[in-house]
Amino acid sequence: MSVASRLQAAVLPARGEDSGSPLSGRGWRATVVGFHVAFVTLLALAVVATQVGRVEGSTRWALTALAVLAVAYLFLGAPALAEERPAHAVGYLTVLVAVFGVLGWQAPQLLFLLFLAYPQIWFLVESPRPGTVWTVLLAVASAVGPATAWTRGAEPLSEVLDSGIGLVFSVALGVWVSRVLQQSRERARLIAELEATRGELAEAHHHQGIAAERERWAREVHDTLAQGYTSIVVLAQTATAQLRTDPDAAAERLALIEDVARDNLAEARAMVAAIAPVSLDSASLLEALQRLAERFGRETGIDTRVDLSALDDAGALTRAEEIVLLRGAQEALANVRRHAAATSVVLQVNRVGAGESGQVSVHVADDGVSFDPATAPGVGLAGLRDRAAEVGGAVDVVSAPGQGTRVTVRVPAP
């Protein structure tokens, strides 16, 4: 791969050509066009200098050499500069050395074209070693004629010195450019590896999130809808067996099936609503809790009281903290409906403490059947604790025989 191709690979971004960088996409094409313009301009100056008699020596040989150089650049140099064509590059560099050898013998005044030839070498070679070799060959070929003439006393030493100085600067510049390109390629490789690692990590997190969400939904469905459907199946089988022998008992079973189906429908709606708190989109946290309690009372017939007076404004809470409190109230009321056999429920919101230790809490207390929170089945409370922990909050469950159950969800509110 030539230096030009390696430079393209180093500077062209992986996300597309046009990134605004001076050498990316359009910028690189402009650089190649600049080389073409410089070649045509200097070659035209050399032709004009030859025609007006500024060149001592054979005008015919000078014009012939310039014509050969132009043709070689058109068919070999330009394609090799724009694309990766090693054979074209070697052919053009061979012609370049030969042309400057002729110019050194016949028209040393045209050796100012070396300022064009030396950069071309480094944009066509594959590495510093061949670049140095071609640079030395070009310098020697262009200096042989002036040096021979100088030894005969016919030419000053300035052309030889110019060739030597050009050689030194060209080699130094070429080696420096190669090192810069090496560093650019290394950075490009590291950036590509970093982007690939980021992509793999994002994909892994995505799959992990999908797996966790599927597991959460599986637990929710198992603890709610699956149990309800199991009851419906059992009740339907019992009703079918009693339909002919005891129609009244069958009718009672059908009524129970309707009740369980309604509960399952409510559970399904609650699970769908858990995806995003729609109630918080059009109302404040206090309004959402008020509606939640009222709907719970209507659906269950349980005496439900609400006390939101201790919190006049929940605006200091973030949306994530409001979601945790709302989900905590929903989970606690759902457990009351499923397990507590309660006759009354109290939903209360409090603000405790001030400053950095301030907290806002939601309490749901019932007078139903107690249980042991440490051994309670299901994943509802465990999931609620995880959700609260994500915002720096906590969940407390207190349950004692004859005293019902009290669920408290707290979030920080400094």
Phi and psi in degrees as a GROMACS rama.xvg file:
@    title "Ramachandran Plot"
@    xaxis  label "Phi"
@    yaxis  label "Psi"
@TYPE xy
-70.8261  166.167  SER-2
-61.0581  -38.3241  VAL-3
-61.3379  -44.9879  ALA-4
-66.9414  -38.4338  SER-5
-67.6827  -35.3816  ARG-6
-64.4073  -41.1797  LEU-7
-60.0099  -47.44  GLN-8
-63.3905  -31.6581  ALA-9
-76.7049  -34.9567  ALA-10
-99.408  -22.0187  VAL-11
-73.4336  127.793  LEU-12
-72.7849  154.7  PRO-13
-72.4071  -20.0014  ALA-14
-93.0026  3.98716  ARG-15
143.965  164.777  GLY-16
-76.6784  -47.0452  GLU-17
-90.0025  95.0482  ASP-18
-116.513  2.6516  SER-19
92.4353  -11.195  GLY-20
-71.7589  144.937  SER-21
-59.3303  -28.4906  PRO-22
-113.199  25.0043  LEU-23
-110.87  128.443  SER-24
63.0373  -110.815  GLY-25
-61.4591  -34.895  ARG-26
-61.7406  -41.1361  GLY-27
-67.0043  -41.5562  TRP-28
-62.1847  -37.22  ARG-29
-64.1633  -35.0029  ALA-30
-64.3532  -42.9115  THR-31
-64.5561  -42.1823  VAL-32
-61.1822  -37.3248  VAL-33
-60.8327  -38.8003  GLY-34
-62.6933  -42.532  PHE-35
-62.8159  -44.6049  HIS-36
-63.2946  -42.705  VAL-37
-62.6395  -40.1642  ALA-38
-62.8364  -49.1906  PHE-39
-63.0998  -40.7401  VAL-40
-64.0072  -51.2325  THR-41
-66.3613  -36.5918  LEU-42
-66.2958  -38.3562  LEU-43
-65.2357  -40.5924  ALA-44
-61.6184  -39.9401  LEU-45
-64.6406  -40.6949  ALA-46
-64.564  -43.6336  VAL-47
-63.1654  -43.3503  VAL-48
-61.2912  -36.1983  ALA-49
-69.4786  -40.5123  THR-50
-71.3901  -33.0241  GLN-51
-88.2176  5.24486  VAL-52
84.6365  18.4115  GLY-53
-81.328  -4.87075  ARG-54
-110.462  124.842  VAL-55
-88.7364  130.521  GLU-56
126.184  -161.177  GLY-57
-79.2871  113.065  SER-58
-65.5673  -37.7118  THR-59
-63.6417  -44.651  ARG-60
-65.6295  -39.3401  TRP-61
-63.6918  -47.1057  ALA-62
-65.9482  -37.6074  LEU-63
-63.3164  -44.5557  THR-64
-62.6408  -41.8932  ALA-65
-65.1779  -38.0929  LEU-66
-65.2555  -43.0233  ALA-67
-61.4686  -41.283  VAL-68
-63.2313  -41.2713  LEU-69
-64.1328  -45.087  ALA-70
-64.7459  -42.9324  VAL-71
-63.2677  -39.772  ALA-72
-65.1718  -39.2566  TYR-73
-65.0694  -43.7495  LEU-74
-98.2051  -18.013  PHE-75
-121.519  -51.4581  LEU-76
-69.1758  -47.4197  GLY-77
-63.1489  -47.069  ALA-78
-61.8427  -37.4984  PRO-79
-68.4769  -32.322  ALA-80
-72.4191  -38.8503  LEU-81
-81.5127  -29.1749  ALA-82
-133.774  172.032  GLU-83
-87.8904  94.48  GLU-84
-132.456  86.1659  ARG-85
-58.8123  -39.6208  PRO-86
-64.4586  -42.0344  ALA-87
-61.8973  -40.7609  HIS-88
-63.3296  -45.7877  ALA-89
-62.4886  -42.8828  VAL-90
-61.6626  -42.8249  GLY-91
-67.9474  -42.1355  TYR-92
-64.6602  -34.6188  LEU-93
-63.5903  -45.4313  THR-94
-63.4302  -38.8538  VAL-95
-60.2601  -46.3313  LEU-96
-63.7302  -42.5526  VAL-97
-64.8908  -42.8463  ALA-98
-62.6439  -43.8187  VAL-99
-72.6007  -25.2458  PHE-100
-64.1348  -42.0158  GLY-101
-66.697  -43.7818  VAL-102
-62.3394  -37.6806  LEU-103
-61.9654  -35.1842  GLY-104
-79.8679  -42.5055  TRP-105
-103.028  -28.2787  GLN-106
-148.139  70.001  ALA-107
-62.2239  -19.2543  PRO-108
-66.5929  -18.4665  GLN-109
-87.5075  4.97992  LEU-110
-71.4448  -1.95677  LEU-111
-63.6821  -16.3401  PHE-112
-67.1212  -10.8003  LEU-113
-60.6717  -28.3639  LEU-114
-61.775  -22.7393  PHE-115
-90.5456  -34.507  LEU-116
-73.7117  -43.2181  ALA-117
-59.6404  -47.4898  TYR-118
-61.5807  -34.1477  PRO-119
-61.4401  -37.805  GLN-120
-57.4988  -47.577  ILE-121
-73.6391  -16.8677  TRP-122
-91.8265  -1.40106  PHE-123
-117.316  -14.5435  LEU-124
-87.3601  170.726  VAL-125
-95.4135  -25.7592  GLU-126
-159.619  172.522  SER-127
-60.3373  -34.6538  PRO-128
-63.7279  -54.9944  ARG-129
-64.4053  -29.7391  PRO-130
-62.3918  -42.7921  GLY-131
-64.9911  -40.6239  THR-132
-61.6754  -48.6174  VAL-133
-66.1078  -35.1923  TRP-134
-64.6394  -43.426  THR-135
-63.7623  -44.0276  VAL-136
-59.7443  -43.0089  LEU-137
-65.4299  -42.2515  LEU-138
-64.7739  -43.0964  ALA-139
-65.7367  -44.76  VAL-140
-61.607  -39.749  ALA-141
-76.8252  -20.4084  SER-142
-95.2667  -15.0172  ALA-143
-62.2662  -47.168  VAL-144
-61.3969  -54.6575  GLY-145
-59.6496  -37.3895  PRO-146
-66.0139  -41.0226  ALA-147
-64.0902  -43.0737  THR-148
-65.8348  -34.6416  ALA-149
-66.505  -37.5349  TRP-150
-66.0573  -23.9422  THR-151
-91.5038  0.492269  ARG-152
78.1512  11.2834  GLY-153
-92.0672  -19.7346  ALA-154
-132.566  146.077  GLU-155
-71.1423  168.544  PRO-156
-83.2669  -2.92329  LEU-157
-63.2083  -39.3134  SER-158
-64.1872  -38.7237  GLU-159
-66.0857  -43.8088  VAL-160
-63.5234  -39.6948  LEU-161
-60.7594  -41.2697  ASP-162
-64.0426  -41.839  SER-163
-65.2221  -44.1858  GLY-164
-63.4342  -43.0355  ILE-165
-60.922  -37.897  GLY-166
-60.9737  -48.7588  LEU-167
-61.128  -48.4279  VAL-168
-65.7646  -36.9361  PHE-169
-65.897  -44.8364  SER-170
-63.9285  -44.4802  VAL-171
-61.5433  -44.2403  ALA-172
-65.6313  -41.4662  LEU-173
-64.4179  -43.7895  GLY-174
-63.4987  -41.2461  VAL-175
-63.4024  -44.2775  TRP-176
-61.5229  -41.1924  VAL-177
-63.0731  -40.4364  SER-178
-66.0174  -39.8137  ARG-179
-62.5808  -41.6762  VAL-180
-65.2382  -37.9303  LEU-181
-61.847  -44.4937  GLN-182
-64.3105  -38.6325  GLN-183
-64.5066  -41.7751  SER-184
-64.6362  -38.5253  ARG-185
-65.1285  -43.3566  GLU-186
-63.3084  -41.1398  ARG-187
-62.1288  -39.3017  ALA-188
-65.3626  -43.1905  ARG-189
-64.8371  -40.0222  LEU-190
-64.8121  -41.0229  ILE-191
-63.329  -42.2466  ALA-192
-63.7125  -39.7544  GLU-193
-64.1281  -43.7466  LEU-194
-65.3156  -38.7057  GLU-195
-65.0613  -41.1771  ALA-196
-64.3179  -41.7641  THR-197
-61.5123  -41.5569  ARG-198
-62.9423  -42.9594  GLY-199
-64.6493  -40.3307  GLU-200
-65.5964  -41.7668  LEU-201
-63.7609  -40.0131  ALA-202
-66.3163  -39.8301  GLU-203
-63.6481  -43.4508  ALA-204
-62.7031  -37.5719  HIS-205
-62.9316  -47.8245  HIS-206
-65.2336  -38.0111  HIS-207
-63.9974  -40.8653  GLN-208
-64.251  -40.4138  GLY-209
-62.1764  -44.6667  ILE-210
-63.0693  -42.2257  ALA-211
-65.1652  -40.1118  ALA-212
-67.5466  -39.0145  GLU-213
-64.0168  -40.3348  ARG-214
-64.8057  -40.2566  GLU-215
-64.1897  -44.9053  ARG-216
-64.9529  -36.4311  TRP-217
-61.9364  -42.9687  ALA-218
-65.7469  -42.2394  ARG-219
-62.9777  -45.1204  GLU-220
-64.5176  -40.5578  VAL-221
-63.5121  -40.8506  HIS-222
-82.2383  -13.3268  ASP-223
-122.427  -78.1053  THR-224
-64.6404  -41.7275  LEU-225
-62.0963  -40.5815  ALA-226
-64.5619  -40.9838  GLN-227
-63.9546  -43.1244  GLY-228
-64.8239  -36.3858  TYR-229
-60.9811  -42.6589  THR-230
-63.7014  -40.8599  SER-231
-61.3708  -44.5671  ILE-232
-61.0404  -45.0999  VAL-233
-63.8951  -44.1136  VAL-234
-65.2722  -38.9792  LEU-235
-65.1759  -41.1924  ALA-236
-63.0293  -41.1837  GLN-237
-65.6708  -43.4669  THR-238
-62.7266  -38.7876  ALA-239
-62.57  -41.5679  THR-240
-68.8763  -29.2517  ALA-241
-94.8865  -3.93263  GLN-242
-59.5326  -40.6138  LEU-243
-88.108  -36.7569  ARG-244
-86.0567  -33.485  THR-245
-144.613  81.1139  ASP-246
-59.8942  -35.073  PRO-247
-64.2582  -43.8799  ASP-248
-64.9421  -36.8594  ALA-249
-64.4728  -41.102  ALA-250
-62.7509  -38.6353  ALA-251
-62.9857  -39.7939  GLU-252
-65.3603  -38.2735  ARG-253
-64.6496  -37.6063  LEU-254
-64.1684  -39.3774  ALA-255
-65.1954  -38.2347  LEU-256
-59.849  -41.727  ILE-257
-63.0358  -41.8752  GLU-258
-62.8301  -45.6862  ASP-259
-65.081  -38.8733  VAL-260
-63.2808  -39.8705  ALA-261
-64.1944  -40.7556  ARG-262
-62.1932  -42.2964  ASP-263
-63.208  -38.907  ASN-264
-62.9521  -41.7986  LEU-265
-63.2902  -39.9714  ALA-266
-63.0566  -43.495  GLU-267
-62.2443  -42.0449  ALA-268
-64.1383  -39.2717  ARG-269
-64.5884  -39.1652  ALA-270
-67.0848  -39.9774  MET-271
-64.3797  -42.3426  VAL-272
-64.8001  -24.9813  ALA-273
-68.5009  -16.8001  ALA-274
-64.2407  -40.9895  ILE-275
-150.899  133.563  ALA-276
-74.0043  82.1133  PRO-277
-59.5858  -33.8665  VAL-278
-63.6294  -24.2752  SER-279
-85.8135  -11.5711  LEU-280
-73.5417  -31.1976  ASP-281
-117.005  7.86134  SER-282
-153.631  165.318  ALA-283
-78.4285  172.343  SER-284
-61.1873  -43.3762  LEU-285
-63.9439  -41.2123  LEU-286
-65.2104  -39.9349  GLU-287
-64.3867  -41.4281  ALA-288
-65.3922  -38.771  LEU-289
-61.962  -46.7927  GLN-290
-65.8705  -37.5168  ARG-291
-61.496  -45.8081  LEU-292
-65.721  -42.2522  ALA-293
-63.5644  -42.4463  GLU-294
-65.394  -39.1802  ARG-295
-60.9516  -43.4827  PHE-296
-63.5522  -40.7503  GLY-297
-67.1306  -39.8113  ARG-298
-73.2378  -34.7064  GLU-299
-102.961  -20.1005  THR-300
75.8473  5.19737  GLY-301
-80.5286  137.547  ILE-302
-63.9193  114.937  ASP-303
-120.172  123.038  THR-304
-114.237  145.606  ARG-305
-125.173  132.671  VAL-306
-130.073  100.933  ASP-307
-113.466  10.5533  LEU-308
-68.8909  -24.3684  SER-309
-73.0293  -12.1704  ALA-310
-128.156  99.3174  LEU-311
-77.3988  -29.5969  ASP-312
-144.674  122.531  ASP-313
-102.674  16.57  ALA-314
-66.0471  -19.9468  GLY-315
-74.3594  -13.8271  ALA-316
-81.3245  148.101  LEU-317
-79.6449  166.306  THR-318
-62.0305  -38.4646  ARG-319
-62.6293  -39.9413  ALA-320
-69.2421  -38.7228  GLU-321
-62.6307  -39.4196  GLU-322
-63.0077  -41.8386  ILE-323
-60.8126  -45.2032  VAL-324
-65.6321  -42.648  LEU-325
-65.4557  -42.5932  LEU-326
-66.1315  -35.4318  ARG-327
-62.0844  -44.4769  GLY-328
-63.7667  -40.6887  ALA-329
-62.6077  -44.8177  GLN-330
-64.9117  -43.3627  GLU-331
-63.9402  -43.9168  ALA-332
-66.8966  -35.5803  LEU-333
-63.6879  -39.8483  ALA-334
-67.1469  -36.4172  ASN-335
-61.7783  -44.5283  VAL-336
-65.5671  -37.6327  ARG-337
-82.5321  -37.125  ARG-338
-124.245  -24.7251  HIS-339
-80.5566  -27.2406  ALA-340
51.8786  43.338  ALA-341
-86.2887  160.34  ALA-342
-108.003  -16.4317  THR-343
-150.34  149.587  SER-344
-138.556  142.536  VAL-345
-122.95  126.271  VAL-346
-111.358  122.615  LEU-347
-135.051  143.283  GLN-348
-119.598  132.743  VAL-349
-132.67  154.588  ASN-350
-116.173  127.355  ARG-351
-123.608  136.527  VAL-352
77.1875  177.19  GLY-353
-146.947  166.305  ALA-354
68.7092  -144.643  GLY-355
-67.4244  -21.9484  GLU-356
-94.8785  7.30228  SER-357
-67.2655  146.803  GLY-358
-142.714  151.115  GLN-359
-118.054  133.167  VAL-360
-131.521  149.641  SER-361
-116.697  127.083  VAL-362
-115.103  133.561  HIS-363
-124.798  113.208  VAL-364
-119.667  139.126  ALA-365
-132.788  165.515  ASP-366
-106.89  27.2966  ASP-367
-89.6811  -156.491  GLY-368
-71.1881  134.75  VAL-369
-84.0815  170.957  SER-370
-157.022  170.64  PHE-371
-94.2052  109.035  ASP-372
-60.0682  -28.2138  PRO-373
-72.3204  -26.0357  ALA-374
-116.981  10.3737  THR-375
-67.0291  135.879  ALA-376
-74.6612  171.028  PRO-377
92.2188  167.442  GLY-378
-120.977  5.38751  VAL-379
-61.1698  -51.5572  GLY-380
-67.4513  -37.6693  LEU-381
-63.2208  -43.4765  ALA-382
-64.1034  -36.1197  GLY-383
-66.1656  -39.356  LEU-384
-62.7514  -41.3368  ARG-385
-63.1832  -42.2262  ASP-386
-63.3715  -43.0606  ARG-387
-66.0301  -37.7323  ALA-388
-63.8127  -28.7867  ALA-389
-64.1218  -26.7837  GLU-390
-108.097  14.2815  VAL-391
81.4553  17.1707  GLY-392
-99.558  -168.061  GLY-393
-155.067  164.109  ALA-394
-129.321  130.64  VAL-395
-119.163  136.432  ASP-396
-126.736  122.579  VAL-397
-121.235  125.41  VAL-398
-145.061  128.333  SER-399
-139.923  146.345  ALA-400
-56.1915  130.481  PRO-401
79.9508  -4.72104  GLY-402
-119.101  3.86779  GLN-403
71.2148  -154.666  GLY-404
-134.158  143.556  THR-405
-131.506  121.463  ARG-406
-110.349  126.306  VAL-407
-123.084  127.209  THR-408
-115.279  123.338  VAL-409
-119.358  141.135  ARG-410
-132.341  148.915  VAL-411
-69.3107  140.312  PRO-412
-143.381  70.3687  ALA-413
